[in-house]
Every structure is written in C-alpha cells, then in structure tokens.
Amino acid sequence: MGASFDTVEEQKAFAEKESFPFPLLADTDRSVGTVYGVGRDADDKFAAWPLRASFLIDPDGMIAKVYDFADKPDLSEHAQKVLDDVSELS
C-alpha cells in the first residue's frame, strides 16, 4: 500500500498513470503520516509532502523495519532489500 497527503482524485490519477497494482491511501488530514512519523514541521518549505519512507509490517501489524529515503537510495534495489528482510524475519 502507498500513502501520501494527496486527494483521492490525485491518488487515483497517479495510480492509473503509473499502473500501480496496489492501493494508495489519500491521507488528506495527515493522521496516518503523523502516526508513522513522516509529517514535516509546518514551517518546512516542503510541509505539503510527507518524508519518503517505507515500512515493513509484520503479520501482527507491528513495524518490523523502516526504510528511510532521506539518503535517496537506489530504488531499483529497494524491492530486493525488502524481500531479503522478509526472508530474514520469517
């Protein structure tokens, strides 16, 4: 699942454009982003956008791993890293 602070309409258009096979959450009130710690301070010039991160959630609904994209990692390697972590945690 993906999430951002965009509207439902913006999320739908983006998902269709990118042919995403998974749902996107329109977190317009930023409540999910706040809980996950990806909101920015109101005075941040990029406050309209969440911080970029991925979360690996275990079967009990707990966060098992956090992948912070602040360092702009190679996204082509990200999926394999997540799959490796799933195998390691299984």
SELUM-223405 format. One record per residue: x, y, z of N, C-alpha, C, CB in turn; residue number from 1. Coordinates in Angstrom, 3 decimals. Glycine has a CB too. Example, Ala and Ser with C-alpha at 12.3 -4.5 7.8 and 13.67 -1.06 7.14 Angstrom:
2
R/13.190/-5.690/7.800/12.300/-4.500/7.800/13.200/-3.300/7.800/11.308/-4.473/9.046/1
R/12.850/-2.250/7.080/13.670/-1.060/7.140/12.900/0.030/7.870/14.084/-0.598/5.725/2
***
This chain:
90
R/0.846/-1.169/0.000/0.000/0.000/0.000/0.890/1.231/0.000/-0.962/-0.001/1.214/1
R/0.462/2.240/-0.685/1.160/3.515/-0.682/0.283/4.569/-0.057/1.570/3.925/-2.098/2
R/0.884/5.647/0.408/0.120/6.735/1.021/0.816/8.063/0.758/-0.050/6.504/2.543/3
R/0.019/9.101/0.641/0.546/10.464/0.572/-0.544/11.410/1.058/1.012/10.833/-0.887/4
R/-0.214/12.678/1.092/-1.171/13.687/1.557/-2.061/14.190/0.416/-0.426/14.865/2.196/5
R/-1.969/13.580/-0.747/-2.769/13.985/-1.900/-4.237/13.604/-1.723/-2.215/13.352/-3.173/6
R/-5.071/14.192/-2.549/-6.503/13.882/-2.523/-6.758/12.521/-3.167/-7.315/14.983/-3.249/7
R/-7.968/12.020/-2.978/-8.367/10.750/-3.597/-8.224/10.852/-5.114/-9.831/10.379/-3.212/8
R/-8.659/11.956/-5.683/-8.594/12.138/-7.128/-7.147/12.157/-7.625/-9.303/13.433/-7.528/9
R/-6.279/12.853/-6.900/-4.864/12.887/-7.283/-4.229/11.499/-7.169/-4.096/13.892/-6.405/10
R/-4.563/10.766/-6.113/-4.028/9.420/-5.931/-4.505/8.500/-7.048/-4.440/8.854/-4.563/11
R/-5.780/8.600/-7.386/-6.340/7.757/-8.444/-5.642/8.032/-9.770/-7.856/7.993/-8.581/12
R/-5.474/9.283/-10.119/-4.817/9.649/-11.381/-3.365/9.163/-11.394/-4.869/11.181/-11.596/13
R/-2.673/9.316/-10.285/-1.276/8.886/-10.193/-1.169/7.371/-10.325/-0.654/9.349/-8.864/14
R/-2.033/6.640/-9.631/-2.021/5.175/-9.676/-2.310/4.677/-11.090/-3.051/4.594/-8.688/15
R/-3.249/5.320/-11.759/-3.574/4.919/-13.131/-2.415/5.216/-14.078/-4.845/5.638/-13.612/16
R/-1.816/6.394/-13.926/-0.687/6.793/-14.775/0.480/5.823/-14.626/-0.230/8.220/-14.429/17
R/0.760/5.398/-13.399/1.901/4.525/-13.117/1.542/3.040/-13.154/2.482/4.868/-11.766/18
R/0.273/2.725/-13.395/-0.224/1.334/-13.437/0.103/0.571/-12.151/0.379/0.592/-14.641/19
R/-0.121/1.207/-11.014/0.142/0.552/-9.730/-0.831/-0.600/-9.509/0.040/1.565/-8.571/20
R/-0.323/-1.756/-9.090/-1.202/-2.896/-8.808/-1.617/-2.963/-7.344/-0.514/-4.188/-9.197/21
R/-1.437/-1.864/-6.615/-1.753/-1.831/-5.189/-2.491/-0.543/-4.856/-0.469/-1.957/-4.336/22
R/-3.221/-0.551/-3.747/-3.998/0.645/-3.378/-3.122/1.780/-2.842/-5.043/0.280/-2.332/23
R/-3.620/2.995/-3.018/-2.979/4.186/-2.463/-3.950/4.866/-1.508/-2.532/5.167/-3.593/24
R/-3.448/5.242/-0.359/-4.241/5.926/0.656/-4.101/7.434/0.480/-3.805/5.497/2.083/25
R/-5.216/8.131/0.453/-5.218/9.589/0.408/-5.323/10.089/1.854/-6.406/10.143/-0.488/26
R/-4.189/10.402/2.434/-4.103/10.822/3.835/-4.201/12.343/3.929/-2.782/10.324/4.481/27
R/-5.353/12.883/3.489/-5.501/14.333/3.389/-5.479/15.047/4.732/-6.774/14.655/2.686/28
R/-5.851/14.362/5.807/-5.778/15.011/7.124/-4.454/14.733/7.829/-6.932/14.544/8.002/29
R/-3.574/13.974/7.165/-2.214/13.680/7.633/-2.156/12.861/8.913/-1.477/14.954/7.845/30
R/-3.261/12.230/9.278/-3.295/11.454/10.520/-2.407/10.214/10.443/-4.727/11.042/10.841/31
R/-2.408/9.524/9.318/-1.559/8.336/9.171/-0.094/8.759/9.116/-1.943/7.531/7.893/32
R/0.193/9.781/8.357/1.570/10.287/8.264/2.119/10.717/9.608/1.635/11.450/7.301/33
R/1.267/11.303/10.428/1.689/11.712/11.767/2.033/10.504/12.622/0.596/12.540/12.444/34
R/1.182/9.495/12.604/1.428/8.279/13.389/2.724/7.598/12.956/0.249/7.301/13.250/35
R/2.984/7.574/11.658/4.183/6.921/11.136/5.422/7.825/11.162/3.929/6.455/9.723/36
R/5.256/9.055/11.604/6.401/9.958/11.756/6.963/10.511/10.461/7.478/9.256/12.468/37
R/6.125/10.637/9.435/6.621/11.151/8.160/6.106/12.550/7.833/6.240/10.211/7.054/38
R/5.378/13.152/8.759/4.938/14.530/8.562/6.108/15.474/8.767/3.783/14.884/9.521/39
R/6.018/16.637/8.186/7.062/17.659/8.331/6.532/18.803/9.190/7.528/18.188/6.938/40
R/7.431/19.566/9.760/7.041/20.742/10.530/6.322/21.730/9.620/8.277/21.405/11.192/41
R/5.378/22.467/10.190/4.575/23.412/9.405/5.436/24.474/8.724/3.544/24.087/10.298/42
R/6.578/24.832/9.307/7.430/25.866/8.712/8.432/25.309/7.697/8.177/26.598/9.804/43
R/8.413/24.011/7.472/9.288/23.382/6.462/8.781/23.772/5.084/9.324/21.813/6.620/44
R/9.667/24.173/4.188/9.224/24.584/2.847/8.587/23.438/2.060/10.400/25.145/2.063/45
R/8.800/22.201/2.507/8.195/21.039/1.858/7.099/20.419/2.726/9.266/19.994/1.544/46
R/6.485/21.219/3.592/5.482/20.716/4.540/4.288/20.045/3.849/4.985/21.857/5.410/47
R/4.038/20.372/2.597/2.902/19.783/1.878/3.129/18.314/1.532/2.632/20.566/0.607/48
R/4.379/17.866/1.623/4.710/16.486/1.257/5.279/15.725/2.452/5.713/16.466/0.093/49
R/4.923/14.459/2.585/5.499/13.652/3.669/6.954/13.311/3.366/4.681/12.357/3.877/50
R/7.685/12.953/4.406/9.015/12.402/4.219/8.870/11.066/3.501/9.763/12.239/5.582/51
R/9.845/10.688/2.720/9.774/9.435/1.959/10.292/8.290/2.819/10.589/9.537/0.637/52
R/9.478/7.281/2.994/9.871/6.108/3.778/8.999/4.926/3.392/9.762/6.392/5.299/53
R/9.520/3.744/3.648/8.745/2.503/3.503/8.773/1.791/4.843/9.318/1.581/2.354/54
R/7.711/1.027/5.094/7.602/0.291/6.349/7.272/-1.158/6.049/6.531/0.917/7.274/55
R/8.010/-2.064/6.657/7.716/-3.491/6.564/6.902/-3.842/7.797/9.033/-4.367/6.461/56
R/5.667/-4.259/7.574/4.736/-4.560/8.665/4.662/-6.068/8.837/3.319/-3.963/8.388/57
R/4.834/-6.546/10.077/4.796/-7.992/10.311/3.351/-8.488/10.409/5.570/-8.351/11.597/58
R/3.143/-9.812/10.456/1.777/-10.357/10.488/0.940/-9.892/11.682/1.841/-11.852/10.498/59
R/1.602/-9.428/12.748/0.882/-8.927/13.919/0.557/-7.441/13.815/1.692/-9.180/15.169/60
R/0.911/-6.831/12.682/0.632/-5.416/12.480/1.675/-4.488/13.076/-0.692/-5.087/13.054/61
R/2.812/-5.034/13.473/3.881/-4.224/14.057/4.906/-3.849/12.982/4.569/-4.984/15.221/62
R/5.518/-2.697/13.133/6.558/-2.272/12.199/7.812/-3.100/12.475/6.853/-0.735/12.332/63
R/8.229/-3.876/11.474/9.418/-4.717/11.611/10.670/-3.999/11.111/9.229/-6.028/10.848/64
R/10.523/-3.181/10.088/11.654/-2.443/9.512/11.156/-1.125/8.949/12.364/-3.274/8.406/65
R/12.021/-0.120/9.019/11.740/1.183/8.422/12.841/1.461/7.407/11.659/2.321/9.514/66
R/12.452/1.879/6.226/13.397/2.219/5.160/13.249/3.717/4.899/13.136/1.366/3.841/67
R/14.238/4.488/5.336/14.230/5.937/5.217/14.862/6.324/3.883/14.985/6.601/6.405/68
R/14.154/7.108/3.108/14.662/7.507/1.801/15.326/8.877/1.808/13.546/7.501/0.803/69
R/15.679/9.390/2.974/16.326/10.699/3.058/17.651/10.713/2.311/16.547/11.088/4.513/70
R/18.330/9.573/2.278/19.629/9.493/1.598/19.501/9.161/0.119/20.499/8.455/2.270/71
R/18.275/9.177/-0.399/17.988/8.896/-1.803/18.630/7.582/-2.255/18.479/10.048/-2.682/72
R/18.185/6.481/-1.688/18.762/5.188/-2.070/18.377/4.792/-3.489/18.316/4.105/-1.095/73
R/19.044/3.789/-3.988/18.736/3.257/-5.305/17.423/2.485/-5.203/19.897/2.347/-5.840/74
R/16.350/3.046/-5.724/15.042/2.413/-5.601/14.955/1.093/-6.363/13.971/3.354/-6.092/75
R/15.816/0.907/-7.362/15.807/-0.357/-8.090/16.265/-1.507/-7.198/16.699/-0.265/-9.331/76
R/16.983/-1.196/-6.118/17.442/-2.221/-5.177/16.502/-2.366/-3.975/18.850/-1.888/-4.693/77
R/15.583/-1.433/-3.815/14.732/-1.407/-2.625/13.863/-2.655/-2.507/13.852/-0.175/-2.644/78
R/13.222/-3.062/-3.580/12.337/-4.232/-3.525/13.099/-5.476/-3.094/11.676/-4.472/-4.888/79
R/14.305/-5.648/-3.619/15.083/-6.828/-3.232/15.473/-6.772/-1.765/16.335/-6.952/-4.099/80
R/15.814/-5.583/-1.274/16.156/-5.427/0.146/14.964/-5.812/1.018/16.598/-3.970/0.450/81
R/13.777/-5.365/0.653/12.569/-5.703/1.413/12.342/-7.213/1.379/11.332/-4.955/0.846/82
R/12.471/-7.819/0.197/12.288/-9.270/0.098/13.326/-10.021/0.939/12.377/-9.718/-1.369/83
R/14.567/-9.557/0.937/15.604/-10.167/1.775/15.237/-10.055/3.252/16.971/-9.502/1.514/84
R/14.726/-8.899/3.655/14.336/-8.700/5.061/13.143/-9.577/5.439/13.998/-7.220/5.319/85
R/12.193/-9.741/4.517/11.061/-10.624/4.785/11.570/-12.046/5.010/10.037/-10.586/3.616/86
R/12.480/-12.493/4.168/13.056/-13.839/4.329/13.791/-13.970/5.655/14.014/-14.156/3.172/87
R/14.545/-12.965/6.005/15.310/-12.976/7.256/14.401/-13.016/8.478/16.214/-11.753/7.330/88
R/13.285/-12.311/8.411/12.378/-12.221/9.548/11.390/-13.393/9.617/11.617/-10.917/9.485/89
R/11.338/-14.194/8.560/10.380/-15.314/8.519/10.861/-16.512/9.311/10.121/-15.732/7.083/90
***
